[in-house]
Amino acid sequence: MDLLRNVAPQTQKSLPIQGRTLRPKNIPHIIIDLPPGELVYFGITSILSLTRFYNPEETTIRLSVNTDGTPPFHSVGYNFWPILAAVDKYPEWMIALYGGRSKPKCSNEFLNLFVREVLELKKNGIRLHNRTYKLELLNMLMDIPATTYVLGTKGHGGYYACRRCHTKGEYVTLAGRVNKKGGACQSVYYPQMDAPERTSDDFTQHFDLVGIDPHVSGRIISDIGQDDISDNSDEDDDPFIVKRGDVDDTSFWEHHRHPTILTKLKFDLVKNIPYEYMHAVCSGIMRMLLLVWTTMPVFLKEKAKVSDRLMFANAFCPFEFQRWPDTLNNARRWKASQYRVFIFYTGVFALKDLLNQQCFRHFSYLVVALRLMCRTVPRNAERQSILENIAKFTRPILRKFMTDGIKLYGKNFATLNVHAFCCHTADDYERFGSLDEFSVFRFESFLGWLKSLVLGPRFPLQQIINAYSTFLLTGNMRKADSVPLEYMQEYFEYPEFKEIFSEGDWQAISEIKYRSLTLRTDNHRDRHLYINGSFVRLTKIVHQVSTARVLLCGRRYEHVTSIFDEPVNSIDVGLAICSQLSEKTESWELELLQEKCFAFPLSADGPEWAMARYLH
C-alpha cells in the first residue's frame, strides 16, 4: 500500500480496481439449455491444445471417459454432471459440465455434443501443435447408476440388470427386515455365473426395434409398424404397448429401456464399459461385509479389539496415504479409499483370530484376488501373457468367493456388485490391465477438486467456467501431477533429501523422496521397505557426494510368517507378520529398492509387526 500511495494520481486511474480484472479471459465454450438446467461444453480439442495432457510421442490419443453426478452444496438442491476424460496416466480434465436442479432429463441430449465431436475427430484426426493424432475411445468408466442412465438399461434392482451377460435375477425375502411400508423387505440377487455373454450387437439389434427416447416422448414406441402397436388400453390405460415382434429373448427387452446415442460411435458398449472396483468392491462388497460383521456378533465377537488394531495402523500410517484407518464404529461412513486400505493393507491383520474362521477364509479370497489384479504390470512384450495368466488364476478364486459367500450369508449376498466382480472383473483385467488403470478413483478426486472451485450458490456454472479457465490458461491445472509415474521411472531420478550431518565425502540423510515414495529414518511410518526379497527396517540413509551414490542401511526381519495359507500363501501376495530383527546392519543401493511397506505393530508391546507391500 505504501508503494501505491507514491504512484501519481494519473497513473492510479489506469490501474484496475479489482484483482479480477487481471484474470485471463475464459477459454472457448458454448452454453446450451438442457432441461432442467444448462450444459457448458468446452470440447476435446480445445482442452488438449491448452494442457498437453497426452504423450506427444504417440500417434494415437486413447481417451478414458467418465461421467457421474455430484452435489456441490449440502443444503441447496443442485447437481453437477461433468463429462471427464483422461489419457493414460496423465491428469484428468473436463470436456463438459451440466448444472441443474436434477440430472439432465435426456441422457442422449446430454451426450450429443460429445458424440458429434468424437465422430468428427475419429474421422479426420485431432490436430494439436502442428501434428495430427488419431483419436480412440478406449473405455467409459462409470458406476452402475450412471451407466444405466447413459445406456438406457435397467438398474441394479431389475431382473436383467447385468450389462455383460444374460443372467436373470431372483427375488429373495430378507428375514427380519421390513420396508418403509411395513411389508417384507425383498432384494434381487444374481446367483448364476455361467450365463451367456452379451455382445455389442445386442444393443444394435434392440435399438433397431425401439426408435423413440422416452426422455423426450414419454413412451417407448416401436418403429416396426403400426400393426405391432396395440391400441387396447386395458393394460394400465396405456395405448402404446411395444410388441416384441420376432425377438424371443426376453433379456433383450427386459434389459434395455431406451436407445442410446452412443451406438453411433461404433464403440463396443459391452466390453469397453467395464465394472470398476471402487464402487463395486470398495463401497459395495467391502462395506456390505463390514456392516454384516459388526451387526451380527456370531461373525465378529470382539469388535473393540479390531478397532484397537486399526488405531495402531492409524498411528503408523505412511506419508503416501491420504485417508487413514478408522474404527469399526464409523465403518458405515468410511470413504472408498478407506475401504481400499482395509482390503489391501490392514483388514487381514485386524481381523486375524477375531473374525469367524470361515468368514476370515472367505475374506482372504477377496484380498488375494484384488492384490493380484491391482498390481501394475509393465508395458512390454510380455504384458498380455502376464495379464492372461493372472486372470486365469483369479477366476476360480472369484467363483469360490461368490459361492462361499452365498453359503455363509445367504442368497442376498449375490448382489449385482458381487456378480459383476466375481463373473466379469477378470475379463476386464485381461482387457485393460491393473484394476487401478480403469478405476474411477482419479475421477472422483477431480470431482472433489471441481467442487472446491465453487464459492457460493449464486451462478455456480459461471464460477466453474471462470476458475477452470484461469487454471488452464495459467498452466496451474493440477501441475504437480502432470508427469505420469511410469514415464518418470524409466529414467534415473535424482533424489531429494534432507541432510543431518556431513563427514568427509559422506552425508547422513534423515528424509529422502524417490519415485513418489518418502523414506525417513526418524519415525516408524516411513522406514519399512522391501528390498531383494526381504522385509527391512531402515536405520540410516547415506549419500556419497563425489559419486552421487545413495545407500539404504537397515536390518532385515529374520522371522517372517504368513497370515493365511488359502487360497495362496499370504507372503506371495505381499502380506506377512515379521519379527526378530537381525543383529547385523546391511546396506543396499537405492536403485535396489523394490517397494515400501505399510507396517504397524499388532499390539502395544508385542514383537510382531504387520507388513503389507505397497500396491500404489
C-alpha positions as CSV (number, residue, x, y, z in Angstrom):
1,M,0.0,0.0,0.0
2,D,2.9,2.4,0.7
3,L,4.1,1.9,-2.8
4,L,0.7,2.7,-4.3
5,R,0.5,5.9,-2.3
6,N,3.6,7.1,-4.1
7,V,2.1,6.5,-7.5
8,A,1.0,9.5,-9.4
9,P,-2.8,10.1,-9.3
10,Q,-3.0,10.0,-13.1
11,T,-1.3,6.5,-13.1
12,Q,-3.6,5.3,-10.3
13,K,-6.6,5.9,-12.5
14,S,-5.3,3.4,-15.1
15,L,-4.8,0.6,-12.6
16,P,-7.6,-2.0,-12.2
17,I,-9.9,-1.5,-9.2
18,Q,-10.2,-5.3,-8.6
19,G,-7.8,-8.2,-9.0
20,R,-10.4,-10.0,-11.1
21,T,-9.6,-7.6,-13.9
22,L,-6.2,-9.3,-14.3
23,R,-7.8,-12.7,-14.6
24,P,-7.3,-14.4,-18.1
25,K,-10.3,-14.5,-20.4
26,N,-12.4,-17.6,-20.4
27,I,-11.5,-20.5,-22.7
28,P,-13.8,-21.1,-25.7
29,H,-17.0,-22.8,-24.7
30,I,-20.7,-22.9,-25.6
31,I,-23.7,-22.9,-23.2
32,I,-26.9,-24.6,-24.2
33,D,-30.2,-25.1,-22.4
34,L,-30.6,-28.7,-21.3
35,P,-33.7,-29.1,-19.1
36,P,-33.9,-28.8,-16.2
37,G,-30.5,-26.9,-16.3
38,E,-27.7,-25.8,-18.6
39,L,-24.8,-27.5,-20.3
40,V,-21.3,-25.9,-20.8
41,Y,-19.3,-27.6,-23.5
42,F,-15.5,-27.0,-23.7
43,G,-14.5,-29.7,-26.2
44,I,-11.8,-32.3,-26.5
45,T,-9.6,-30.4,-29.0
46,S,-9.8,-27.1,-27.0
47,I,-8.7,-28.6,-23.7
48,L,-5.9,-30.8,-25.1
49,S,-4.4,-27.9,-27.0
50,L,-4.1,-26.0,-23.8
51,T,-3.0,-28.7,-21.4
52,R,-0.8,-31.2,-23.3
53,F,-2.2,-33.9,-21.1
54,Y,-1.1,-36.6,-23.6
55,N,2.1,-38.2,-24.8
56,P,3.3,-36.3,-27.9
57,E,5.5,-39.2,-28.9
58,E,2.5,-41.4,-29.6
59,T,0.4,-41.4,-32.8
60,T,-2.9,-42.2,-31.1
61,I,-4.6,-40.5,-28.2
62,R,-6.7,-43.0,-26.3
63,L,-9.4,-41.5,-24.1
64,S,-10.9,-42.9,-20.9
65,V,-14.2,-41.1,-20.3
66,N,-16.2,-40.7,-17.1
67,T,-19.5,-39.1,-16.1
68,D,-21.2,-39.0,-12.7
69,G,-23.4,-36.7,-10.7
70,T,-22.2,-34.8,-7.6
71,P,-23.9,-32.1,-5.5
72,P,-21.7,-29.0,-5.0
73,F,-23.7,-27.9,-1.9
74,H,-25.1,-29.7,1.1
75,S,-28.2,-27.5,1.6
76,V,-29.1,-26.5,-2.0
77,G,-30.8,-28.9,-4.4
78,Y,-28.3,-28.5,-7.2
79,N,-26.3,-31.1,-9.1
80,F,-23.2,-31.2,-11.4
81,W,-22.9,-33.8,-14.1
82,P,-19.5,-33.4,-15.8
83,I,-18.1,-35.3,-18.7
84,L,-14.4,-36.0,-17.7
85,A,-11.6,-37.6,-19.6
86,A,-8.0,-38.7,-19.2
87,V,-5.2,-40.1,-21.4
88,D,-3.2,-42.9,-19.9
89,K,-1.8,-41.7,-16.5
90,Y,-1.9,-38.0,-17.3
91,P,-4.1,-35.8,-15.2
92,E,-7.9,-35.7,-15.7
93,W,-9.7,-32.8,-17.4
94,M,-13.2,-31.8,-18.2
95,I,-14.9,-31.9,-21.6
96,A,-18.3,-30.6,-20.5
97,L,-20.3,-29.7,-17.4
98,Y,-24.0,-29.8,-16.8
99,G,-25.6,-27.9,-13.8
100,G,-29.2,-28.1,-12.7
101,R,-31.8,-29.0,-10.1
102,S,-31.5,-32.6,-11.1
103,K,-29.7,-34.7,-13.7
104,P,-30.4,-34.0,-17.4
105,K,-33.8,-35.2,-18.4
106,C,-32.5,-36.8,-21.6
107,S,-29.2,-38.6,-21.5
108,N,-28.9,-38.5,-25.2
109,E,-29.1,-34.8,-25.4
110,F,-26.6,-34.6,-22.6
111,L,-24.1,-36.6,-24.7
112,N,-25.0,-35.2,-28.1
113,L,-22.2,-32.7,-28.5
114,F,-19.6,-35.1,-27.1
115,V,-20.7,-37.8,-29.6
116,R,-20.6,-35.4,-32.5
117,E,-17.1,-34.2,-31.7
118,V,-15.8,-37.8,-31.2
119,L,-17.2,-38.9,-34.6
120,E,-15.6,-35.9,-36.3
121,L,-12.2,-36.5,-34.6
122,K,-12.2,-40.2,-35.3
123,K,-12.9,-39.4,-39.0
124,N,-10.4,-36.5,-39.5
125,G,-8.0,-36.9,-36.6
126,I,-7.2,-34.3,-33.9
127,R,-4.8,-31.5,-34.8
128,L,-2.6,-30.5,-31.8
129,H,0.6,-28.3,-32.0
130,N,1.2,-28.9,-35.7
131,R,0.7,-32.6,-35.5
132,T,-2.3,-34.8,-36.3
133,Y,-3.2,-37.6,-34.0
134,K,-5.7,-40.4,-34.2
135,L,-8.4,-40.5,-31.6
136,E,-9.6,-43.7,-29.9
137,L,-12.2,-44.0,-27.3
138,L,-10.6,-46.6,-25.0
139,N,-13.3,-47.1,-22.4
140,M,-16.0,-45.4,-20.4
141,L,-15.7,-45.7,-16.6
142,M,-18.9,-45.2,-14.6
143,D,-20.6,-46.6,-11.6
144,I,-23.8,-48.7,-12.2
145,P,-26.4,-45.9,-11.8
146,A,-24.5,-43.6,-14.2
147,T,-24.1,-46.4,-16.7
148,T,-27.8,-47.4,-16.7
149,Y,-28.7,-43.7,-17.1
150,V,-26.3,-43.3,-20.1
151,L,-27.0,-46.6,-21.8
152,G,-30.7,-46.6,-21.1
153,T,-30.7,-50.0,-19.4
154,K,-32.3,-51.4,-16.2
155,G,-30.7,-50.6,-12.9
156,H,-29.4,-52.8,-10.2
157,G,-32.9,-53.8,-9.0
158,G,-34.0,-55.2,-12.3
159,Y,-34.2,-58.9,-13.3
160,Y,-31.9,-58.4,-16.2
161,A,-29.6,-55.7,-14.8
162,C,-26.2,-57.1,-15.7
163,R,-24.9,-55.4,-18.8
164,R,-22.3,-58.1,-19.5
165,C,-24.4,-61.3,-19.5
166,H,-28.0,-62.5,-19.8
167,T,-28.3,-63.7,-16.2
168,K,-31.7,-63.3,-14.7
169,G,-32.1,-62.1,-11.1
170,E,-34.3,-63.7,-8.5
171,Y,-36.2,-62.1,-5.7
172,V,-35.4,-63.1,-2.1
173,T,-37.2,-62.1,1.0
174,L,-34.9,-60.8,3.7
175,A,-35.8,-62.3,7.0
176,G,-36.5,-60.0,9.9
177,R,-36.4,-56.8,7.8
178,V,-39.3,-54.6,6.7
179,N,-39.6,-51.8,4.2
180,K,-40.9,-48.3,4.8
181,K,-44.5,-49.5,4.2
182,G,-44.2,-52.2,6.8
183,G,-44.1,-55.1,4.3
184,A,-41.4,-57.7,3.9
185,C,-38.1,-56.4,2.6
186,Q,-37.1,-58.0,-0.7
187,S,-33.9,-57.9,-2.8
188,V,-32.8,-59.2,-6.2
189,Y,-29.8,-61.5,-6.3
190,Y,-27.9,-63.0,-9.2
191,P,-26.5,-66.5,-8.4
192,Q,-25.9,-67.6,-12.0
193,M,-22.2,-67.5,-13.0
194,D,-22.3,-69.1,-16.5
195,A,-25.0,-67.1,-18.3
196,P,-24.4,-66.3,-22.0
197,E,-22.4,-63.2,-22.6
198,R,-23.9,-60.1,-24.2
199,T,-22.4,-58.7,-27.3
200,S,-22.3,-55.2,-28.8
201,D,-24.7,-56.4,-31.4
202,D,-27.3,-56.8,-28.7
203,F,-27.6,-53.1,-28.4
204,T,-27.9,-52.6,-32.2
205,Q,-30.4,-55.4,-32.6
206,H,-32.6,-54.0,-29.9
207,F,-32.4,-50.3,-30.9
208,D,-33.4,-51.2,-34.5
209,L,-36.7,-52.1,-32.9
210,V,-37.0,-49.2,-30.4
211,G,-36.9,-45.8,-32.1
212,I,-38.0,-43.1,-29.6
213,D,-36.3,-42.0,-26.5
214,P,-38.8,-42.0,-23.6
215,H,-37.0,-39.0,-22.1
216,V,-38.4,-37.0,-25.0
217,S,-41.7,-38.7,-25.8
218,G,-42.6,-40.3,-22.5
219,R,-43.1,-43.6,-24.2
220,I,-41.1,-46.3,-25.9
221,I,-42.8,-46.7,-29.3
222,S,-41.8,-49.4,-31.8
223,D,-40.8,-48.5,-35.3
224,I,-41.5,-51.9,-36.7
225,G,-45.0,-51.0,-37.9
226,Q,-48.4,-49.8,-36.6
227,D,-49.7,-53.4,-36.8
228,D,-47.4,-54.2,-33.9
229,I,-48.7,-51.3,-31.7
230,S,-51.8,-52.2,-29.9
231,D,-54.5,-49.5,-29.3
232,N,-56.0,-51.6,-26.5
233,S,-56.0,-49.5,-23.3
234,D,-56.8,-52.4,-20.9
235,E,-53.1,-52.7,-19.7
236,D,-52.6,-49.8,-17.3
237,D,-54.6,-47.5,-19.6
238,D,-51.5,-47.2,-21.9
239,P,-52.3,-47.3,-25.6
240,F,-48.6,-47.6,-26.5
241,I,-47.7,-51.3,-26.0
242,V,-44.5,-52.4,-27.6
243,K,-44.9,-55.7,-29.4
244,R,-41.8,-57.9,-29.3
245,G,-42.0,-58.9,-32.9
246,D,-39.6,-61.7,-33.9
247,V,-37.2,-61.2,-30.9
248,D,-37.9,-64.0,-28.5
249,D,-35.1,-63.4,-26.0
250,T,-36.8,-61.6,-23.1
251,S,-33.4,-60.4,-21.8
252,F,-33.2,-58.1,-24.8
253,W,-36.4,-56.4,-23.8
254,E,-36.1,-56.6,-20.0
255,H,-32.5,-55.1,-20.0
256,H,-33.0,-52.1,-22.4
257,R,-35.2,-49.2,-21.6
258,H,-34.5,-46.8,-24.5
259,P,-31.9,-46.1,-27.2
260,T,-28.6,-44.6,-26.6
261,I,-26.8,-42.1,-28.8
262,L,-23.5,-43.9,-28.0
263,T,-24.3,-46.6,-30.6
264,K,-23.4,-44.1,-33.3
265,L,-19.7,-44.3,-32.1
266,K,-19.3,-47.9,-33.3
267,F,-18.0,-48.5,-29.8
268,D,-18.3,-51.8,-28.0
269,L,-20.8,-50.9,-25.3
270,V,-20.4,-54.2,-23.6
271,K,-16.7,-54.9,-23.3
272,N,-15.5,-51.3,-23.3
273,I,-17.6,-50.2,-20.3
274,P,-16.0,-52.3,-17.5
275,Y,-17.2,-52.7,-14.0
276,E,-14.8,-50.5,-11.9
277,Y,-13.9,-51.7,-8.5
278,M,-14.2,-48.5,-6.5
279,H,-18.0,-48.7,-6.3
280,A,-18.4,-52.4,-6.9
281,V,-15.9,-53.7,-4.4
282,C,-14.7,-50.9,-2.0
283,S,-18.0,-49.1,-1.4
284,G,-20.1,-52.1,-2.3
285,I,-18.9,-55.6,-1.3
286,M,-16.4,-54.5,1.5
287,R,-18.9,-52.1,3.0
288,M,-21.6,-54.8,3.0
289,L,-19.3,-57.3,4.7
290,L,-18.2,-54.9,7.4
291,L,-21.8,-54.0,8.2
292,V,-22.8,-57.6,8.4
293,W,-19.8,-58.5,10.7
294,T,-20.4,-55.5,13.0
295,T,-24.1,-56.0,13.4
296,M,-24.0,-59.8,14.0
297,P,-21.9,-61.0,16.9
298,V,-21.9,-64.5,15.6
299,F,-19.4,-63.4,13.0
300,L,-17.3,-60.9,15.0
301,K,-17.3,-61.2,18.7
302,E,-14.7,-58.7,19.8
303,K,-15.3,-55.6,17.7
304,A,-13.4,-53.4,20.1
305,K,-10.1,-55.3,19.6
306,V,-10.4,-55.0,15.9
307,S,-10.8,-51.2,16.3
308,D,-7.8,-51.1,18.6
309,R,-5.7,-52.8,15.9
310,L,-7.0,-50.4,13.3
311,M,-6.0,-47.5,15.5
312,F,-2.4,-49.0,15.8
313,A,-2.4,-48.9,12.0
314,N,-3.7,-45.3,12.1
315,A,-0.7,-44.3,14.3
316,F,1.7,-45.8,11.8
317,C,0.0,-44.9,8.5
318,P,2.7,-43.9,5.9
319,F,3.0,-40.5,4.4
320,E,1.6,-41.5,1.0
321,F,-1.9,-42.3,2.3
322,Q,-4.5,-39.6,2.2
323,R,-7.1,-41.2,4.4
324,W,-6.0,-43.2,7.5
325,P,-7.7,-46.2,9.1
326,D,-10.6,-45.6,11.4
327,T,-12.5,-47.6,14.0
328,L,-15.3,-50.0,13.0
329,N,-17.8,-47.8,14.7
330,N,-17.5,-45.4,11.8
331,A,-17.4,-48.1,9.1
332,R,-20.7,-47.1,7.7
333,R,-19.3,-43.6,7.0
334,W,-15.9,-44.6,5.6
335,K,-14.8,-43.3,2.2
336,A,-14.0,-45.6,-0.7
337,S,-10.2,-45.1,-0.2
338,Q,-10.6,-46.2,3.5
339,Y,-12.3,-49.4,2.4
340,R,-9.5,-49.9,-0.1
341,V,-6.8,-49.5,2.6
342,F,-8.7,-52.1,4.7
343,I,-8.8,-54.6,1.9
344,F,-5.2,-54.2,0.8
345,Y,-3.3,-53.4,3.9
346,T,-5.0,-53.6,7.3
347,G,-8.0,-55.8,7.2
348,V,-6.5,-59.3,7.4
349,F,-4.2,-58.2,10.3
350,A,-7.0,-56.5,12.2
351,L,-9.4,-59.5,11.8
352,K,-6.9,-62.3,12.5
353,D,-8.2,-64.7,15.2
354,L,-11.1,-62.3,15.9
355,L,-13.4,-62.9,13.0
356,N,-15.2,-66.2,12.4
357,Q,-12.8,-68.6,10.9
358,Q,-14.9,-69.4,7.8
359,C,-15.6,-65.7,7.3
360,F,-11.9,-64.9,7.5
361,R,-11.0,-67.5,5.0
362,H,-13.8,-66.2,2.7
363,F,-12.4,-62.6,3.1
364,S,-8.9,-63.8,2.2
365,Y,-10.2,-64.9,-1.2
366,L,-11.2,-61.3,-1.8
367,V,-7.9,-59.9,-0.6
368,V,-5.8,-62.3,-2.8
369,A,-7.9,-61.6,-5.9
370,L,-7.7,-57.9,-5.6
371,R,-4.0,-57.7,-4.7
372,L,-3.2,-59.9,-7.7
373,M,-5.2,-57.8,-10.1
374,C,-4.3,-54.4,-8.7
375,R,-0.5,-54.8,-9.1
376,T,0.8,-52.8,-12.1
377,V,2.0,-54.9,-15.0
378,P,4.9,-53.3,-17.1
379,R,4.0,-52.3,-20.6
380,N,6.3,-54.6,-22.5
381,A,6.1,-57.6,-24.9
382,E,5.2,-60.0,-22.1
383,R,2.4,-57.8,-20.6
384,Q,-0.6,-59.5,-22.3
385,S,0.6,-63.0,-21.4
386,I,1.0,-62.0,-17.8
387,L,-2.5,-60.5,-17.7
388,E,-3.9,-63.7,-19.2
389,N,-2.2,-65.9,-16.7
390,I,-3.2,-63.8,-13.7
391,A,-6.8,-63.6,-15.0
392,K,-6.8,-67.4,-15.4
393,F,-5.6,-67.9,-11.9
394,T,-8.0,-65.5,-10.2
395,R,-11.2,-66.7,-12.0
396,P,-11.7,-69.8,-9.7
397,I,-10.8,-67.7,-6.7
398,L,-13.6,-65.2,-7.5
399,R,-16.1,-68.0,-8.2
400,K,-15.2,-69.6,-4.8
401,F,-15.7,-66.2,-3.1
402,M,-19.2,-65.9,-4.6
403,T,-20.3,-69.5,-3.8
404,D,-18.9,-69.5,-0.3
405,G,-20.5,-66.1,0.3
406,I,-23.9,-67.4,-0.5
407,K,-23.4,-70.3,1.9
408,L,-22.2,-68.0,4.7
409,Y,-24.5,-65.0,4.4
410,G,-27.5,-66.3,2.4
411,K,-28.8,-65.7,-1.1
412,N,-29.0,-62.0,-0.8
413,F,-25.1,-61.9,-0.7
414,A,-25.1,-62.3,-4.5
415,T,-25.9,-58.7,-5.3
416,L,-25.2,-57.2,-8.7
417,N,-21.9,-55.9,-7.3
418,V,-20.8,-59.4,-6.3
419,H,-22.0,-60.9,-9.6
420,A,-20.2,-58.2,-11.6
421,F,-16.9,-58.6,-9.6
422,C,-16.8,-62.4,-9.5
423,C,-18.0,-63.1,-13.0
424,H,-16.7,-60.2,-15.2
425,T,-13.8,-58.4,-13.5
426,A,-11.2,-60.9,-14.6
427,D,-12.2,-60.4,-18.2
428,D,-11.9,-56.6,-17.7
429,Y,-8.5,-57.1,-16.1
430,E,-7.3,-59.2,-19.1
431,R,-8.5,-56.5,-21.5
432,F,-7.4,-53.3,-19.7
433,G,-4.7,-54.3,-17.2
434,S,-4.5,-53.4,-13.5
435,L,-7.8,-52.6,-11.9
436,D,-6.4,-49.2,-10.9
437,E,-5.9,-48.4,-14.6
438,F,-9.7,-48.4,-15.1
439,S,-10.9,-47.4,-11.7
440,V,-12.7,-44.1,-11.0
441,F,-10.7,-43.1,-8.0
442,R,-8.8,-40.5,-10.1
443,F,-12.1,-39.0,-11.5
444,E,-13.7,-38.9,-8.0
445,S,-10.6,-36.9,-6.9
446,F,-11.2,-34.5,-9.8
447,L,-14.8,-34.1,-8.8
448,G,-13.7,-33.1,-5.3
449,W,-11.3,-30.5,-6.7
450,L,-14.0,-29.2,-9.1
451,K,-16.5,-28.6,-6.2
452,S,-13.8,-26.7,-4.4
453,L,-13.9,-24.1,-7.2
454,V,-17.5,-23.1,-6.2
455,L,-17.5,-20.4,-3.5
456,G,-21.3,-19.8,-3.2
457,P,-24.7,-20.8,-4.5
458,R,-25.0,-17.9,-7.0
459,F,-24.2,-18.8,-10.6
460,P,-22.2,-22.0,-9.9
461,L,-21.7,-22.8,-13.5
462,Q,-20.2,-19.4,-14.2
463,Q,-17.9,-19.8,-11.2
464,I,-16.6,-23.1,-12.6
465,I,-16.1,-21.6,-16.1
466,N,-14.0,-18.7,-14.6
467,A,-11.9,-20.8,-12.3
468,Y,-11.4,-23.6,-14.7
469,S,-10.3,-21.1,-17.4
470,T,-7.8,-19.5,-15.1
471,F,-6.2,-22.8,-14.1
472,L,-5.9,-23.9,-17.8
473,L,-4.6,-20.6,-19.1
474,T,-2.1,-20.0,-16.3
475,G,-0.6,-23.5,-16.6
476,N,-1.6,-24.4,-13.0
477,M,-4.0,-27.2,-13.9
478,R,-3.1,-29.9,-11.3
479,K,0.5,-29.1,-12.2
480,A,2.1,-31.4,-9.6
481,D,0.6,-34.5,-11.3
482,S,1.4,-33.5,-14.9
483,V,4.1,-36.1,-15.4
484,P,2.9,-39.7,-15.2
485,L,4.8,-42.0,-12.8
486,E,5.5,-44.7,-15.4
487,Y,7.5,-42.3,-17.6
488,M,9.4,-41.0,-14.6
489,Q,10.5,-44.4,-13.6
490,E,12.1,-45.1,-17.0
491,Y,15.0,-42.7,-16.1
492,F,17.2,-42.3,-13.1
493,E,15.6,-39.8,-10.7
494,Y,18.0,-37.9,-8.6
495,P,16.5,-38.0,-5.1
496,E,15.6,-35.1,-2.9
497,F,16.9,-35.4,0.7
498,K,17.4,-33.6,4.0
499,E,20.9,-33.6,5.4
500,I,21.6,-34.4,9.1
501,F,25.4,-34.1,9.1
502,S,28.4,-34.4,6.8
503,E,31.6,-36.4,7.5
504,G,34.1,-36.2,4.7
505,D,32.7,-37.4,1.5
506,W,29.6,-38.9,3.1
507,Q,26.3,-37.2,4.2
508,A,23.7,-38.7,6.6
509,I,20.2,-38.1,5.3
510,S,17.0,-38.1,7.5
511,E,14.5,-38.0,4.7
512,I,14.5,-38.8,1.0
513,K,11.9,-38.6,-1.7
514,Y,12.4,-41.0,-4.5
515,R,10.0,-42.3,-7.2
516,S,7.0,-40.8,-5.4
517,L,8.0,-42.5,-2.1
518,T,9.0,-40.8,1.1
519,L,11.6,-42.6,3.2
520,R,12.5,-41.4,6.7
521,T,14.7,-42.7,9.5
522,D,13.2,-40.7,12.3
523,N,9.8,-42.4,12.5
524,H,8.3,-45.8,12.0
525,R,5.7,-44.7,9.5
526,D,8.1,-44.4,6.6
527,R,11.0,-46.7,7.4
528,H,9.9,-50.2,6.4
529,L,10.9,-51.4,2.9
530,Y,11.0,-54.5,0.7
531,I,14.5,-55.0,-0.8
532,N,15.9,-58.0,-2.5
533,G,13.0,-60.3,-1.3
534,S,13.4,-59.2,2.3
535,F,11.4,-57.0,4.7
536,V,13.8,-54.3,6.1
537,R,13.6,-51.7,8.8
538,L,15.5,-48.6,7.6
539,T,18.1,-47.2,10.1
540,K,20.2,-44.8,8.1
541,I,20.4,-43.2,4.6
542,V,23.8,-42.1,3.5
543,H,24.9,-40.1,0.4
544,Q,28.4,-40.1,-1.1
545,V,28.9,-36.6,-2.6
546,S,31.7,-37.5,-5.0
547,T,29.9,-40.3,-6.8
548,A,26.2,-39.4,-6.0
549,R,25.7,-42.9,-4.6
550,V,22.8,-43.3,-2.1
551,L,22.9,-46.2,0.3
552,L,20.0,-47.5,2.4
553,C,21.2,-49.0,5.6
554,G,18.9,-51.2,7.7
555,R,18.2,-54.5,9.4
556,R,16.3,-57.5,8.0
557,Y,13.4,-59.2,9.7
558,E,14.6,-62.8,10.2
559,H,11.3,-64.3,11.2
560,V,8.6,-63.9,8.6
561,T,5.3,-65.9,8.7
562,S,2.2,-65.9,6.6
563,I,-1.2,-64.7,8.0
564,F,-3.2,-67.1,5.8
565,D,-2.4,-70.1,3.5
566,E,-5.6,-70.3,1.5
567,P,-6.1,-69.7,-1.4
568,V,-2.4,-68.9,-1.6
569,N,0.3,-68.1,0.9
570,S,-0.1,-64.5,2.0
571,I,3.6,-63.8,1.6
572,D,3.2,-64.5,-2.1
573,V,0.8,-61.5,-2.3
574,G,2.9,-59.2,-0.1
575,L,1.3,-59.8,3.3
576,A,3.3,-61.1,6.3
577,I,3.9,-61.0,10.0
578,C,7.5,-60.1,10.8
579,S,9.6,-60.2,14.0
580,Q,13.2,-60.6,15.3
581,L,15.4,-58.0,13.6
582,S,18.9,-59.2,12.5
583,E,21.8,-58.0,14.6
584,K,23.9,-57.1,11.6
585,T,23.2,-53.8,9.7
586,E,23.3,-54.2,5.9
587,S,23.4,-51.6,3.1
588,W,21.8,-51.6,-0.3
589,E,22.0,-49.3,-3.3
590,L,18.9,-47.0,-3.7
591,E,18.1,-48.5,-7.1
592,L,17.6,-51.9,-5.4
593,L,14.5,-50.6,-3.6
594,Q,11.5,-52.7,-4.7
595,E,8.6,-51.4,-2.6
596,K,7.8,-49.5,0.5
597,C,5.6,-51.2,3.1
598,F,2.7,-50.3,5.3
599,A,3.9,-51.6,8.7
600,F,2.4,-51.4,12.2
601,P,2.7,-53.4,15.4
602,L,-0.1,-55.9,16.2
603,S,-0.1,-55.0,19.9
604,A,1.3,-52.2,22.1
605,D,4.3,-54.1,23.4
606,G,4.4,-57.2,21.2
607,P,7.4,-58.0,18.9
608,E,5.3,-58.8,15.8
609,W,4.8,-56.3,13.0
610,A,2.2,-56.5,10.2
611,M,3.8,-55.9,6.8
612,A,1.9,-55.1,3.6
613,R,3.8,-54.3,0.5
614,Y,2.6,-51.3,-1.5
615,L,0.4,-51.7,-4.5
616,H,0.0,-48.0,-5.3
